[in-house]
Amino acid sequence: MTQQERPTILVVDDTPDNLTLLADLLGGECRVKLANGGARALALAQREPPDLVLLDVMMPGMDGFEVCRQLKAHEATRDVPVIFLTALGQAEDETRGFELGAVDFITKPISPPVVQARVKTQLQVKAWRDSLSRRNAGLQAQLLERMNQVERLRDATLHVMVSLAEFRDEDTGNHIKRTQEYVRVLAEYVRAHPEGCEEATGLDDHAIELMAKSAPLHDIGKIAIPDHILLKPGKLDAAEFEQMKGHSVHGWEILRRAAQRMAGDSDVLLYAMQIARHHHERWDGGGYPDRLAGRGIPLAARLMAVADVYDALTTRRPYKEPFPHARAMAIILDGRGSHFDPQLIDALLACEPRFVEIASTWRD
């Protein structure tokens, strides 16, 4: 064992003879550092935390109890075991020492075999504890990396699914990115202004992030719509529109099956399923596919409805030219309380500059 590999013991005693005795006794197997007072001991321990401290109790100035208290108060030395060296024999003294965090007491005058045996025991315990701590840290790092891998896989899977929808509906351009950011902005506003919205209590950072990640999947069901309907340059007739409306249920079914396969991790698609199925529902119950009304429509879908319609109005589509922002806002405001959740229209008005900024940043 090299000098650096040997455990380090800090011996603290105000009597030089005791320091010499313990240095000679323990120096063969350990690196021994000596301190003749509490302040010196704390300085040495903070500079390089030892593996064990042998600490005299009765010292002038700062006694051993105070040294131990300060060692346990600092993160770098709080786990270093402390053995008290003392001539005190009262039970209350030992009780106080153990309450401060000491692991053992050795009474003076010391017995060399006793000191060696107890030091060896505590060093072994410290070595085992350090080994376990390193192993736990390694396992924790591995677990974190696995969790990051799972998260990256989830994001990649969502990206592939979104790409499928984009591939079938090329004219939407940056529609997916814009609507994702619109949903995020509205959700953050509702969280900051929860008055009248019971669902706002569940809008923590994680929930909002999942909603934003789920928003691009709102039209995933369009992969099941025939090209002659999906890409028709003109207005759909009644029969075609009925087929187009089916994309909401198709999307929900695709995501539901994916969620089933994900078993315990299916919550990651919960908002995606809500958004895909219900983003065409109306506040007054006149939407599709389930004719839900009011707060019976999931919040994520109500958010998506505002984001989706605003983007559809302000961008070019196969069947229309883009409307100016002011006209789009007028149309949406006209739907307050009929098509849209009134509270979310208030949120849209409050966030109007951010919507304009997002539309400009992610312009087609």
N, C-alpha and C positions, 0 to 999 in steps of 0.2 A: 504494500500500500504506500503510495507516494505521500509526500507532506501535504499536498493539497487535497488528497482523498481522505485523510484522517479527519475524524470529527473534531470540531472546535469547542473547547470549554472555556467559559469566562469565569474566573475565580475572583470574587469580590470580598475583601477583608481588610480592615484597617490595621491589622497586626502583621508586620513583615514576616515574622517567623511562620505564621500560618500560610501565607502566600508561598513561601519557599517550600514548606512541607508538601503542600498540595501540588505544586508544580513538579516536584521530584516524583511524587506518587503517581501522577497521571500523565506525565510527559512522555512516557514510553509508548503509549497507544494513541495519544491525542495531541492536538495542537492546543497549548494552554496559553491563554491571555490573562494578564493580571491587572487588577484595579484596586487601589487602596482607598477608594471612596465611591459614594453613590454617583456623583456627577461624572467622574471618569468612567465608571461602568456604563452609564447610559450613552455617553459619547461613543465608546467602543462598540456597544451593541447596535447603535443606529448606523454606524459606519459599515459594519459587517456583522450581521446577525449571527450569533453562535448557535451551536446545536444544543447547548446546555449551559445553564448558569448555576454556579455554586455561590450562594449569597449569604453573607453574614448578616444577622439581624441587628445586633447592637453595634452601631457605628455612629461616630459624632456627625452632627449636621443632618444629613439625610440618612435615615435608618433603612434597613433592608425592606421593611414593609412598604415604604414609600417608593423605593427603587422598583420593587415588584409591581406596584400599582402602575407606575409610569411605563414599565415594559409592556404590561398588558393593555395599556391604553393606545399603543402605537401599532399600526397594521404590520409593520415590518418585523416586530418582535413579539406580537401577542401570542404566537404559537410556540415560542421557545420555552421548553420546560425549565422550571426553577426549583432547585432544591435549597432549602434554607439550612444554614449552619448556625446553630444556636446553643447557648448554655441555658436558655430559658426552659423551664420544665412545666409551666402551667398549661393546662388544657386549653384555656382561652387563647393563649398565644398561638397554639397549633391551629385552633379553629379560625383565628383571624388570618393566618397564613394561607390556609386552604381556601378561604373565602376570596382571597386576593388572587388565587390561581396557582399557588404552588402545588407541586406534585409529590413532595416528600420533605421530611425533616431529618437531619442528622445532628445528633447532640454532641456537644463538645464536653470533654476532650474527644477528638475523633479517633475512631478505630480504622486503621488503613484498610483491612479487609472489607469492613462494612462500607466504607466510602467507595472502594473499587466495585463492589458488587452492586450497590445502588446506582452508581454512575453507569455501569454497564447496562443495567436493566433499562434505565431511562433513555440511554442512547439507542438501544434496540427498539424501544417503543417509538422513539422519534423517527428512526429510519423506516420502520414499517408504516408509520403515519405519512411520512413524506412520499414513500413509494405509492401508497394508496392514493394520495392526493394527485401525484403525477399521472397515475393511471386514470383516475376520474377525469382529470383535465383533458387527457388524450381522448377518452371516450366522449366527453362533452364536445370536443372539437370535431370528432368524427360524426357525432349526431347532428351538429350544426351544419356540417358540410352535406350530410345526407338530406337534411331538411331543405337546404338551399338547392340541392339537385332536384328534389321533388318540386319545389316552387318554380325552378326554371323549366322543368318538364311540363308543369301545368301551363305556364305562360306560352311555351312552344306549342302545346296542344291547342290552346285557345287561338294562337296565331294561325295555325294551320286551318282551323275551322273557319276563322274569319276570312282567310285567303280564299277558301272555297266560295264563300258568298260573294266576295269581290270579283272573283273570276267569272261568275255567272252574271254579274251586274256591273259591268265595267264603267258605266256612265256616272256612277256615284262618286268616283274619285276619292277625295279625302273626307267623304261623308262620315266614314267610320271614326276617324280621328276626331273630327269636329264634334260629333254627337257624344263621344266619350267624354270630352272635356266639358261640354255643356252640362251633362249629367253630374259630373264632379262639382262644378261651380254651384249648381242648384242645390245639391245635397249638402255642401258645406254651408251654404247660406241657411238652409232649413235647420241644420244643427245649431248654428249660431243664433237663430231666431225661432225657437221651438214652440212659441205660443200657439196653442190651438192644434198642435200636431203631436198626438201621443207617440207616434212612431219615431219622432225625432230623438227620443231617449235612447234608441238603439243605434244611433248614427255615430259610432266611434270611428276612428281612423281606419280600422280594419274593414268595417262594413262599407264605408265610402269607397275604399280601394277596390273591394270586391264588386261593388256596383259599377264603378268606372271600367274595371276589367271586363265585366259582363256585358256592358252596353254594346260593344261592337258585334255581339252575337244576336242582336235583336232581329235581324233579317236572315239568320242562317237557314230558315225554312224555305227561302227562295230557291235553294238548290233543287227543290222538288217541283218547281213551277216550270212548265214548258217554255222554251225560248220564244215561241211566237207570241206568248202573252207577256213574259217578263221583259222582252226587248221591243215590244210593239211601240212604234214612234207616235202613234196617236192615242186617243182616249179609248179605254177598254169598254166593250159592251157589257151588258148585265151579266151574261154567262161567264165572260172572261174575268170580270171583277169578282164573281163568286169563287172562281178558281184561285185568283190571286189572294183573296182573303184567307185561303187555306194555308198560306205560308206561316201564319202564326201558330197553328196547331202542329204543322209539320216540324217547325223549329223546336217547339216544346217537346215533341216526341223524340227528336234526335238527341236533345240534351238530357231528357229523362233516361234514355237508354244508357247514355254515357255516365250519368250519375249513378245508375245501378251498378255499373261495372267498377266504379270508383269506391263503392261500398262506404267505409267510414269517412272517406274524404269527399263525399258527394255534396257537402255544404258549399264547396267552392262553386258549384253550378246552380245553387239555389236561386240567386238573383237572376242569373242568365235564363233560367226556366221561367221565372215570373215575367221578365221583360219580353222574352220571345213570344209568350202566349198572350200577354195582356196589354202590350203597348198601343194597341188599337182600340182598347176599351174607352168609353166616354164617361165623364163625370155624371152625366144624366142617365146613364144606362143604355144609351143608344149605339154603343160600339159593338165590336165582335172580338173573339168568337163566343164569349159566355154572357154577354150583356150585363157585366158587372157594373155597379154604380158606386159613386162616392168613395168612401174609405174602404169599401169592399174590394177596390182595385189595389193591389200591392203598391206601396210607395215607390219602389224601384220602377214599376211600369208607368206610374203617373209622371215621374221625372222624365222617363224616356219619351213619353208622349209629347211633352213640351219640346224637348230637344229635337226629336225627329221631325215634327211639323215645322219648327222654325228653320231647320236646315233644308227641308224639302221646298219651303217657300223661297228661300234666299239663294238657291242654287239652280243651275240649269238641269233639266231632266229631259228624257226623250220626248215628252209630251208638253213641255213648257219652257219658257225663258225665265231667268231668275227675277224675282221681285226685289225692289229696293227694300232696305231694312225697315224703313218707316211703314211701308205698306204691309210687310210681313207682320210687324208688331200690331198694326191695326186689326188685321185678320185674327191674330191670336187673342188679342184683348176682347174681340167680339165673341170669342168662344169661352170666356171666363164664366165658370159656373154651369156651362152646358157641355162643352167638349173637355175643358180642362179644370183641374183642381184650382179653385180660386186662390188658395194660399200659394200655390206654385206660380201663378201668374204674378202675384205680388213679388215673389222671389225673382222672377224674370225681370220685372221692371227695376228692381234694386240692382240686379246684376247686368243690366243692359250694356254698359260699357265693356264688360268682360266678354259678352257674347260677340260684340262687334270686333273686339280684338282677336278672339279665337277664329272668327270667320275670315278675318284678314290674314292671320298667320297661316292658316291651313286652306287657303284659297285654291280652288281647282285650277 
